[in-house]
Amino acid sequence: VTFTIPQGEFVSVIGQSGAGKTTLFRILNGMETPGDGAVLFDGSDISSMSGTASKNVKRSIGTIYQDFCLVENSTCLANVLTACLPDMGFFPAVFGIYGKKRRAEALKFLDRVGLLEKAEEPVKNLSGGQKQRVAIVRAMLMHPEIMLLDEITAALDPEMVREVLQVVLELAKTGMTMLIVTHEMEFARSVADRVIFMDKGNIVEENTPEQFFDNPETDRAKQFLNSFHYETVKK
């Protein structure tokens, strides 16, 4: 797997389950170490970093998963503020200490995704779409340079999918560098700058959305697309 992502690009990574998409993301965010090769971030190989250097780079990479990874009994605000923990030498979650600036910023982001009124609500009381929006805000509060989104709509019903993808679309409009693993073909086609199609751990094809969906170059890509019924949606 070899590819380069310029700053500000929105890339959709697609492929059947087991194609290697999530493993790729775990390598990119440092949760897995590649057996060979390198992961270059601004020219530095982050796969070989350790200690403080590794932590600093990981703070620049926000990752959002399909299972939310939230603390169900804590409030939305408390969950969002856990993004502050890497910057502090103690656990403010225990004492409710985050600082006025961080708290104000967290509330601003919650308001941006329509969850300000849920700030003090326990996460367990939220819908799946609301939980995923909390997870997105938590990642945003880290001010990452790149955002990785791994099948974030997989566990949601169609209505919730729309509300979460709308938040992602708004983020994309800000120029955030983003990679999203998704099975939402309509979304990938209408929003991405580039589509990467993976199969059996390899990049089989990559192209613009228009070229990939209208004129796929490989038989494997044609076979994959034929398994979906999708319609074009406007940006």
N, C-alpha and C positions, 0 to 999 in steps of 0.2 A: 504494500500500500504506500503510494507516494503521491502527495499533492501539496499545494501551497494555497494559503488563504490570505489575500490582501486585507488590510484594515478596512472595516466597513462593509465587507461582503456578507451576504446572507446565503448560506449553503444548506441545501436539504440533502440528507443522506438517506437513501431508501434501499429496500431489499427485503427478501423474505426473512422470517424468523430464523436465527441461527447463522445469518450471513456474516456476522462479525461486527455489526454496527456498534453494539454496546461495548464490546471489548475494545474497539477502536477508541471510543469515548473515554474509557477507563485508563487507556494509555495516555490520551491527550491531557487528562486532568491529573495524572500522576498517581492514580490508584493502582495501576499495573505498570510493571517495568517491562519494556520490550526485550525479547531475547536477542534481538539484533536491530541495527539501525539506530536512528536518533529522532527526537522530537525537538525541533528548533522553534523557540519563541523569541522573537526579536533578535534572531541570530545566535542565541545561546541554547545549548542542548540541555533541556530541562530534565530529560530522562536520566542524566548522569549527575544531577545536582543532589545535594543533601543538606541537612541542617537549615540554617537561616535563609540561605539562598533559595532552597526548595520551597520553604514556607512563603517567602515573598512572592514567588512566581505563582504559586497556587492561589494566592489571594487575588491574582489578576485574572483567574479563570473561574467563572461562576458555572456551576453545574446544577441542573434541575432534573429530577427523576420522576418517573411515572407514579411512584408510591409516596410522593410528597416528602417523606422523611421529616415529619413534624412531631412535636410533643403534644399528644392529644389533650392532655389535661391542662396545658398552659394556654394562655390567651394568645390571640393573633399577634398582638404587640410584642409579647415576650418571645414568641417564636421568631419573629422578624429580627429582634434585637440580638439574637444569638449570633448573627453575622458579625457583631462587634467583638466577639470573644477572642479571635486570633490576635487582636490588637492590644489585649489586656493581660496582665500577668496573674489575674485571679478570676474567679467565677462570679461575675456580677449578677447572673441569673438567680443565684441563691439569695442575694441581698436586695435585688431589684434596683441595682445601681448601674445606670448606663450613661448618665450625663444628659443635660437638657438639649444639647445640640443633636446628639444621636436620636433621642426620643422624638424631637421635632421633625427630623428628617424621616424617621420611620413612619410617622403619622402622615407626612406629606406623600410618601410613596403609597401607603395604604389608601389614601384618598384618591390617588391617581388611578388605582385599579378598582375603585368603587367599594372599598371595604373599610372606610374610616369609621362608620357606625358599628363595625364589628371588632374594633380594636381591642376591647376588653372582653370579648366573647371567647370562651374556651373553644379551641380548634375542633374538639369532638362534636360541637353543635353545628358545624358548617357543612355545606354541601361539598361534593367532590370538586366542583369547579372553583368554589371559594377557597378550598384548601390549596389547590394548585396555584391560585393567584397569590396566596400568602407565601408559598414557596418561591415564586418568582420575585416577590418583593424582598424576601430575605436575601436572595442572590443579588438583586439590584443594590442593596444597601452596602455591599462589599465594593461597589464601584468597579466591577470587573472590566478588563479590556476586551474580553471575549466571553460569550455565553454559550454553553453547551446544553442542549435540551434533548433529553433522551426519552422519546415516546411519551411525552407528557400528557397526551390525551388518551392513552391506551385504556385507562380504567374509567373513562367518563362516558356518560350518555351523550347523544347528539347535541342536545341543547347546551350542556356544559362544555362540550368540545368547542362550540362556536364562541362562547364567552372567553375561554382561555386563549384560543387562537387570535382573538381580537386584541388581547393584551400583547401577545407576541408581535402582532402586526404593528402595533403602536411603537413597540420597542425598536423594531426594524426601521421604522421611519426616522428614528433619532440618529441612525448611522452606527448603531451597535454592531460589532462583528459577531455573527451568530452562526452556529452549526446546529441543525435540528434533525434528529432521527424521527421520522414520521411515517405513518401509513396513510396520512391524509393527502391523497394525490392531488386533489383540487387545490389545497393550500400550497403544496410544494410547487405546483405549476404556476400559480398566480403570484406568489410572493418571492420565491427564491431567485437569486441572481444566477445560481448554478445548481445543477443536480448531479450528485454522485451516486451511482448505482453499484452496490456491492453484492457479491455472491461467493460463497465458500471462502470467505476471508480475503477476497481480492476485489479491487476496483475493476469492474468489467467495462463500465462506460461512464463518462462524465461529459456534460454538455450544458448548453443553455436549456432552460425548461421547455421553450418552444421547440427546439430541435430534438430534445430527448423524447418528449411526449408525442410529437407529430411524426418524427422520422428517426426512430431508434436505429442505431447502426449495427447492433449485435442481435443474434437470434435469441439469446438469453433475455435481453431486455424486452424484446417483442413478446416473448412468452410470459414474462412477468406482468407487463402492462395489459395483456389480454385477460389476465385473471382479475382485473379491476374494471369496474364501471365508474368512470369519473366524468365530470362535467367541468368546463372551464368557468372559473369565477373571476370577477374583475378585481383588480387591485384597489 
